Amino acid sequence: MSGSVIFTDNLFLSSEDTEAGGVIRMRPFISSSRSGNRVRTRFDYGPSVLFYPGHSELNDVQHTLQASLNMEVIERYFFLDMRATANQALIDPRVNSRFDAIGGNDAFAQQASVAITPRVELPVLDGRFATVRISPGVGSTWTASTGDTNDGLRTGTQDSSVQVVSGPMFTTVPWSVNWRRRVFDTDDGEGFGSFDTRIGYILSPKYRLDLILGYDDGRGTFRAADGGTSGGRWETRFLWTPVPRAQFELGVGERFFGDVYRFNGRYQHKRWAFRSSYEVSIENVATVLQREQVVPVEDLFGNEIASPFLDGDVAFVTVTTPALVEETFLNHRFEFLSQYQKGRNSASLRWFLTDRDYSESDRDTLDNQLQFTYSRRLSGRLSGNAVVNLWHHREDADSRFDYTQDALDLGLSYQLGRRTRVGARIGRLNRDGDAPGLSFSENRFTMDFNFRL
């Protein structure tokens, strides 16, 4: 159980006529994981129950959930993967909003998603030649109003694929043939399909080169700048694994909507680790929400976070999410995550850059977000931490809305007993908007109480 009493000098984040107030938040939560030979489960759920003294009409329950089930139903042949999430999605940055949904709930929507993917694997020559994988996935995404201006919506999705992957007979020249069809909205059949063949060459244990040739079918879903909706694709990828704890991949190619680039990298040291990626893909809001990691399950060192609601940052959505069942967009996504640990000190850096290029409308967006966290154990029971959040939002529409937002939080936490912890935090938030009345600032003081069974 986690409880917080929040005091703020600008409850509704107004640029004028600020109102001081308080919020009481109670969060019962449960975190559980099980792993066996053929079944793996993970369940993390923590609803936030919000009470607003003096504004009871704002009292709310906001759900945060991440659950997964991976099962080998028939050994080697039939598998089942299920995933469910729930979180608060920021869908309207024009309504004043913090980095969370407290006080500015008109800007947020409660979202939930589920994806079910059965998978059949058919080995050819006992898998030595190849394995055929068939995955007819289905899913659905919902949003529900958390304020007066956001409507609830629902859309069904499908993600079906067929993959033929080479076996150990092709150790030097591995290959695969892939077909995939994603339906973003089952009501109108809007989706995106692709077919490709991938041929690799293992130069050495450290180096690998891959060539990908295929075809994209985006008709009725995404239109490129030159008007094209489908076309051929090619891509080359180079993989470098200098040591087992490090791996880097570079890719370059061309698809019907333009040049594409790819990067994936990871490195782990005794004291620090990082993971970074960049890719260009065609997405819809439903696919983004279904793939989102709401609750961190492990750190960059691979250590499991047993109780993320206490030991980790629950990832409330801060990147703006366009309205559900809206346009498909070209998504440029860069991520950089780094973590450092030494003695009593630990630090982490999270950097996200999201560029969305919409197919039809002119409301392209760019979000640049950075979060830095530092903590130090001051004694056996006392620890301190500092969190810095930076966010720049830019739009290209005629009615564009740009702003820069920053926040600083400082906190102390004291372990009363093996199961009980108390803490206090102070913070300041600023937004500098380019339109009248959209800039604001807030000072906040929070007292926390945590109890673990």
N, C-alpha and C positions, 0 to 999 in steps of 0.2 A: 504494500500500500504506500502510495506517495501522495503527500498533501502539500499545498502551497497557499500562502496568503500573499496576494500581490497588491501593492499600493502604487498608484501612478498619478502624475500631475496632469495627464492628458488622456483620459480614458478612451475618447473617440478620435484621437489623433487629428484634432482640428487645428487649422492654421490660425483661427481666431476663436474667441470665446471658449477657451479651453476649460474642461471640467475635470476636477480631481475625483478620484474614486478608487474603489477596491474590487478585487475579484478573488473568490475562493475556488481553488481547483482541487478536486479529489480524483485520484487515479488508482483504482484497484487494477492489478495486472497479474498476468500469469505467463511464465516462460517455461517451455518444456521441449526437450529433444530426445529422440530415441533412435538408435541405429542398430540394425541387425544384419544378418547375412543377405536378406532379400528385401528388407523394408527399412526406409529411413523417413522419419517424420520430424517436423519442426513446427512449433506453435507459439506465437508471441501475440498477445492481445492486451491492450490497455486502454479502456475508454476514459476520456477526460470528462468529468462531471463539473460543469462550470456554474457558479452561483454569483450573481451580480446584485449585491445589496443596493436597494434603491432603484434597480432596473430589472425587476423580476421577469419582464417580457423577454430578456436576453438569455435567461437560463437555458442551458443547452447541454447535450451529451455528444461529444465528438469521439468517433471510434478510430482506433489505430490498430491494424491487424496485419500480420504477415504469417501465412501458414503454407506448408508444403508437405506433399506426400509423394515418395518415390518408391514404387513397388515392382518387384520382379514376380509377376503373377505365375507365369510358366517359365521355369528355368531355361534361360538362353533364347526363348522365343517370344514371350509376350510381356510387355512392360506397361506400367501406368504411371504417368506424372500428373499431379494436380497442384495448383497454386492459387491462393486467394490473397487479396490485399484490401486494405481500407485505409484511407488517410484523408487529410484536408488539402484540397487542390486550390491554389490561387488562380482564379480565372478572370479577375477584373482588377488589374493594378491601378486603374483610375480611381477606384474607391480606396481611400486611405487604408494602408495595411502595414502591419509589422512584419517580422519574420515568422510570426505565428498567427493563429486565428483568434487571438484574445482581443476583444474590443473592436476589431474591424471585420466582423463576420460577414458583412455584405460582400466583401471581396473574395470570400472563399466558398467552396462547395465541398460537401462530403462526397467522396467518391469511393466506390468499391468495385472490384473486378474479380473474375474467376476464370481460370483456363484449365481445361482438361485435355490431356494429350495421351491417348493410348498409342503404343508403338509395337509393331510386329517386326521381328528380325528373322530373316530366312537365310541361313548360311548356305553358300554354294560350295560344294566339295568340302563340307565340314568347316567352312569359313576360310579355308586356305586360299581359295581363288577370290572370293568376294562375299560380302554380306549385303542383303537387300533389306532396307529399313523403310517401313511404311507407317506414316504418322498422320491420321486424320484428326487434327485437333479442333476443338470448339471452345468458345468462351463467350463472356458477356461482360459489359461494363455499365455501371450505373453512376449517376450523380444525384444528390438530393440537396435541396436548398438549405443553406445555413443562414440566410438573410432574406430580406424582403424582395431582392432584385434578381435572385438566381433561380431559374426553373430547374426542376428535376428532369433528367433525361435517361434513356436506356438504349443501348445498342448491342446487338449480337455480333459476334465475330467468328471467323473460321481461319484456321491455319493448317493447311494440309501439305504434306511433303512426301516425296519418294526419293530415296537416296541409295545408290549402289556404291559401296566402298570396297576398295581392293583389299586383299588379305596378305598374309606373309609371303606368298609366292612372288610378290612385287616389292621386295625390300628396297631396291634402288630406285625404281620408278613407280611410286604409289600413284593411284588415280581414283577419281570418283565421278559419278554422274548424278546430277541433282536437279530435281524439279520441286518448285514450291509455289503455292497459291494462297495468298492472304486476302480474306474478305473483311474489309473494315466495317461494313454495315450490311448485315444479312437482309435487311428490309429492301434495299435497292440493289444489292449485289455488287456494290462498289468495292473494288479490290485491286490487287497488284500481283502479277505472276512473273516468274523467271525460270529459265532453264539454262544450265551451264554444265560444262565438262571441265574438270580440274586435273591437270597432269603435273606431277612433281618430280623433282630429281634430287636425290640425296647426294650432295657433293662430298660430305664428310659428316661425322657426328655433330659438328658445329654449324654446318651450313646446309641450307635447303633452298631450292628455287622452285616456284610454282607458276604455271601459266593457266589462266582461266579464260575460256571462250564460251559465250552464251548469248541469250536473247532475253530482253525485258518486254513485258506486255503491260503497259499502264493505261490502256484505253479506258476512258470513262472515269479515270482516277486522277491522273496527274498529267499536266501539259507543260512541256518545257518552254523555255523562252522563245525558241524558234517555231513553236506550234506542234512539235513532235510528241507523240504519246507512246511510242514503242520503238524498238530498234536493237541492233546488235550491241554486244559488250565485250570488252576484253580487259584483262588485268594481269599484271605480274606482281608476285610477292616474293620477298627475300626474307628468310628467317635465319637469325643468328643466335646461337646458344653458346656463349663463350664458356660459361660454367653452369652447373645445374641450378644455381640460385638466381640466374639471370637469363632473360630471353628478350629479344627485340625483333619486331617484324615491320617491314616497310612495304607499301604497296602503291602502285600507280596504274591508272587505266583510264578507260573512256566508256561512258554509257550514253544513252540517247539524250540525257539532260545535261551532258557536259563532262569535263574531266573529273575524275575521282581520285582521292588520295586516302591512304590508310596508314595508321601507325598504332602499334601495340608494344608496350614495353613494361617490364617488371624487373625489380632487383631487390634482393633481400640480404641484409648484413646483420651481424649480431646485434647492432644497436639501432639501425634504421632501415627502412624499406620504402619503396615507392612503386606505384602502378600508374600507368598513363595510357591514354588511347585517343585516337581521332578517327572518325569515319563519317562518310556521307551516305545517307539512306533515305528512302521514301517512307514516310510515316504518317500515321493518323493518330489522333488523340487516344483512341482506344488502345492501340498497340503500345503507346508510350506508357500509359497508366498500368497496363497489364505487366509490363516488364520492369516497372519501378521497384527498387529495393527500399521498402519502407523502414524496415528494422534491420540494423546491421547484425549479422550473425557471427562474424569473425573479424579480427583486425588484420592489418596488412602482413603481420608475421604468421598468419594462419592459426592464431589462437582463438578458440571459440569464446564468444561473449555469452556467458551463461545467462545473464539477466540484463539485457540491453536497456531496459527502462531505468535501471539504476547505474549500470556500468558504462553505458554508451549513449550516444546522441541519437534519439529517435528522429528520423529524417522527415520532419514536417516539410511539405513541398514549399519551396520558395521560388523556383523557376516558374514563370507564368505559364499557365496551361490554357490554350484556346478552348472555346466552347466545345463541348462534346458533340459528336456527329456533325462536325464542321468540315472544312476543307482538308484535303490531303496536302502535305507540305514536304519540301526537301529539307532534311534535317542535317545540319552540320554540327557535330557534337565533339567537343574536346574535354577531356577529363584528366586531372592530375591529382593524385592522392599520395601523401607522404606521411610517415609516422616515425618518431624518434623516441627512444627510451634509453635512459642511463641513470642508474641509481634512483634518486628520489624524483627525477625530472622526466617529464614526458611532454611531447609536443606533436601536433598534427597540422597538416595543411591540406585543404580541399579547394580545388580550383575547377570551376565549370564554365565553359563557354558554349552557348547554344544559339545557333543562327538558323532561323526558320524562314524558308522561302516558299510562300504559298503559291499554289497553282493558278488561282483565278484572281483573288483579291490583291490589293496593294498594301496590305497591312503586315509586311514582313517585319520580323522582330529580331533583336540581338540582345541576349542577356549575358552579362559578364559577372560572375559571382566568385567571391573568395572568402574562405573562412579559415581563421587561424586560432588554434586552441593550445594553451600552455597550462600545465598543472605541475605542482610541486608538493610533495609530502613534507610538511613542516615539522611534524613529529609523528609518533606512533599512531595518534588518533586524529591529528589536525592536518588538513590539506587545503591548499588554495589553488585557484584557477582563474584564467583570463581567457575571454573569447572575443574575437574581433570578426564582425561580418561586414563585407562590402558588396554592394550590388549596383551595377549600372544597367539600366534598361533603355533601349532605343527602338523606335518604330519608324518605318519608312512611309506610313500612310499619310494622306493629305491632312487628316485630323490627328497627326502624330502626338504622342505623349512620351516624353523622355524624362528621366529622373535619375538621380544618384542617391543612394541610401546607404547609411553606415550605422553600425551599432557596436557599442563596447559594453561588456559585462564582466564584473569582477565578483568573485565569490569565495566564501570560506565554508568548509564542511568539517564537522566534528563527529567522530564515531563514539556514540554513547555506550554502546554495547556491541556484542557480536551481530545482532540483528537490527539495531536501531542507529539512525544517523540523523543529525539536524544540520541545517546550513542557512546561510543568508547571502543574498546577492544584491548588488546595485548595478544599474545599467542606464545608459543614455542612448537614444535613437534619434537620428536626424534624416530627413528627406529634403532634397533640394529639387523641386520640380520646375519644369519650364513653363507651366501655366499658372495663372493667378489662383490662389487658394489651395494649391496642391503641395505646398511645402509645409512641414510641421516638425516638431521636436517633442520628445517625451523623456522624462526621467522616471525610473521605476525602482522600487525596492521590494524584494521578495524574501519571504521566510519559508524554508522547506523542511519537511519532516518525512523520513522514509523508514518503513518497517518491513522486514523480510521474514516470512515464515520459515 
